[in-house]
Amino acid sequence: MKYEEFRALVSKHPLIDNNTLRLSGAFSQSNRMQVTRWLKKGYIKKLRKGLYVLREEDRKVNPSRMFIGCELYKPSYISLEYALGYYGLIPERVNDVTCVTAKKTNQFENFFGKFVYQHVKKDCFTGFVENKDESNLPFFIAKPEKAVVDFIYLNLGKLKAEDPVQLIESYRLQNLESLNPKLLSGFAALFTTKKLVGIINNLIRSRK
């Protein structure tokens, strides 16, 4: 198979996985060797084992890093620092795409950047919504309140006290008045961790 033929078959796909390769006819032994050559030439970019994307000039759909983040490691949703920056709850621009997963902690680094996945138990794998990126591709992202709770839970070891001032100043949290206190309390309760619940309750009180 020539690259031009392959490109015509897959250019409308935001990502190329093994199933896409199989449907395109590129999964035969000889064509898989050709795919390896295309990777070396830069026609195709590898995101992780079994997941690829065409080079930018050949793609008809440009996936966002948020879409890619949710596709690289499933099930997962955008949360933590990246979501806090997305919602304006911290002032910094966050480079690494940070996600929460019900699977084990993992990370990937590829053409699009670094993608970090932190584990939470299945009972806590909730509180996210589906949004669409600029190419109308879906991605899952924590609600603002869940992003805050996820972030505090996964940083509990760094917090020496249930002091909201320490938390706000250390991590430069901002715009907390926009958060729903009932959602904060409800999400914190899922983790069944007294320290987390105490920090969230103090954070809620500090907003008043």
Buried (B, 14 or more C-beta within 10 A) or exposed (E): BEBEEBBEBBEEBBBBEEEBBEEBEBBEEEBEEBBEEBEEEEBBBEBBEEBBBBBEEBBEBEBBBBBBBBBBBEBBBBBBBBBBBBBEBBEEEBEBBBBBBBEEEBBBEBEBEEBBBBBBEEEBBBBBEEBEBEEEBEBBBBBBBBBBBBBBBBBEEEBEEBBBEEBBEEBEBEEBEEBEBEBBBBBBEBBEBEBBBEBBBBBBEEEE
